[in-house]
Amino acid sequence: MRIVELPIDTLKPYAQNPRINDAAVDAVCASLREFGWQQPLVLDQDHTVIIGHTRLKAAQRLGMATVPCVIADGLTPEQVKALRIADNKTGEIAEWDMALLPEELRALCDLGYDATLTGFSLEDIGDLLAGGDTPTDGATDPDAAPEAPKAAKSQSGALYTLGEHRLLCGDATRTDDVRKVMDGDTAALWLTDPPYNVAYEGSDGKTIQNDNMEDSAFRDFLAASFKAAVATMVPGATFYIFHADSEGFNFRAACRDADLKVRQCLIWKKNSLVLGRQDYQWAHEPCLTGWKDGAAHHWYSDRKQTTVMAFDKPKKNGDHPTMKPVEMLEYLLKNSSKRGDVVLDTFGGSGSTLMACERLGRKCRMVELDPRYCDVIRRRWAEFRFGEGCDWEAKTPPAQA
């Protein structure tokens, strides 16, 4: 086979070409700009195109003077006609391996490469990447959390193994504690829900530690915890920080103190209000998001997502006063991480982030200060994996030194 460069104005499209290709020309233009000519056009003896009509249109649009071509020798007119059809039809017969294709696209995204140069649109890529993140069901409702015990079995300072995940009963403001739970890992995503400093007390008397501090002390508390988390995040790692609107100043100020730039504020739109004493009843919670400087961040979804997230509250959220629906946390995980990534949550609460990681194949590294809620997290995960009534202490043992 001999490839020759021919003037583009000497080539003739086949007048009876049955393939409608106008919609593909833009993508082929992008491909030619990125990859150059890797396949020549195939012509008959009269320089009429057999294979490559779309590439010819793209070359004309790009203003190319010559194009690489192969002259097909030894074909009968019938064979030429059949080859035009076969070249398109045989490509349609092949199918994508839908297990491997998302992984290949993810790999391109991880390298910072523009995956749309493959010919897939942003919407297609988003759908394919999301399709590889189907949540895995367990033995219990992922939103179900056991009651916090009066006396805890978990011990302060202890590190526990929950399958692929780790839980430290420790202090989120201590960098050493956060490094301990990470055990040399680095976080691709930090998703957390710190105390809101609103002196919350539920109707059943449940409270949250560090939830009633003086203004400056609360900012210092947040800044210390944010700095500890940032120290274990990879450059470009995304963060999501839920907070109370009334404390928005302190949360944003603490982000600045920790050298985190808030890029956007998301809104969780709840399906029901939270009854209080104010004129307007709260029906939302904000969530600050951005990424650690030093590298580009990763986005694994399409461009149709908005700043408003409408998710129902957990059907039973009395187990921890500010429980988030696992489905919403899964949504954030799918947008900003991939399977196998390490996800950090330094304010574990009842363990909803860990449950979302379990269902989506991420590795959660969680810190929770209150030993009673460490019990909740350990039991919640164990019962999801092994069923109610399992020996949750044995299923979530202390980590080996």
Number of C-alpha atoms within 10 A of each C-alpha: 7 8 14 14 12 15 13 17 11 10 18 16 17 16 8 7 14 10 12 9 12 11 9 14 18 15 19 20 21 17 19 17 13 10 9 10 14 8 12 18 22 19 22 19 12 10 19 17 24 23 24 19 23 22 23 23 19 22 21 16 12 13 10 13 12 16 20 17 23 21 20 16 10 10 12 11 10 8 11 18 15 12 15 20 15 14 13 14 12 9 9 9 7 8 7 8 8 11 11 11 15 21 16 13 21 23 13 15 17 16 11 14 12 11 18 18 17 14 15 14 14 17 14 14 23 21 15 22 23 18 14 18 18 13 15 11 13 16 13 17 12 22 22 20 24 17 16 18 12 7 9 15 12 21 17 17 14 16 24 24 18 25 15 14 21 24 29 30 25 26 20 27 19 16 18 13 21 26 17 19 26 23 12 9 15 21 25 25 28 27 24 23 20 25 21 22 21 14 14 17 12 13 9 8 8 13 15 20 12 15 16 16 14 9 12 10 11 21 22 16 17 24 23 18 22 27 20 22 25 22 16 21 23 19 18 17 25 26 29 25 22 24 21 18 14 11 15 16 12 20 24 20 17 22 21 14 17 20 15 20 17 18 10 12 16 18 18 21 18 17 11 12 13 11 10 9 7 7 6 10 12 15 14 19 15 20 22 20 19 19 25 24 15 10 12 15 20 21 18 22 22 17 10 8 9 8 12 13 18 13 16 15 21 17 9 12 16 16 17 21 18 19 19 23 21 24 21 19 21 21 15 18 26 25 19 20 24 25 16 14 18 23 31 29 29 29 22 27 29 31 30 27 28 29 23 27 26 25 19 22 18 22 22 31 31 31 27 23 20 21 22 22 24 30 25 25 27 26 26 27 28 25 23 22 19 15 15 14 9 14 13 22 15 10 19 22 15 18 14 7 4
